Amino acid sequence: MYEDLGTKTSRLVQEFDRNRLREKRWQRRKITEIVIIGVIGVLFTALMFVVDFDKVRLDFPINATPFIGAWVGFNLGEIIRMNNL
């Protein structure tokens, strides 16, 4: 049930963006997003191999860090999309 709602909503938002930005501009923006996410993924993967985590001491609970990062990233993306409207 929730998957259908999210999928339909996502399709409506993408269709709106396509109509508002025109097809070429929308494709360039999508390709740019994919490239940026790919570069960030490669950088984080390289960082995992380079950083020595045994020497790093964190007082902050490590389990919350991915959730906070995802929350910040999601909110920044939504703010940028709202400003573009």
C-alpha positions, 0 to 999 in steps of 0.5 A: 500500500505505502509502496504504491503511494510513494511510487505514484507520488514520485512519478507525479513529481518527476512528471511535473519536473519534466514539464517545468524544466523541459526534457533536455534540462531535466535529463542534464539535471538527473545525470548531474545528480547521479554523477554527484552521488556516484562521486560521493560514494566512491569518496566515502568508500576510499575514506573507509580504506584510508582512515584507521578507525582504531585510533579514532575515539568518538564520544558520540554514538556511532549508531546515530551518525548514518541516520543524521547524515541521511536526514540532513542530506534528504532535507537539503535536497528537499530545500533545494527542490522547493527553492527551484519551484 
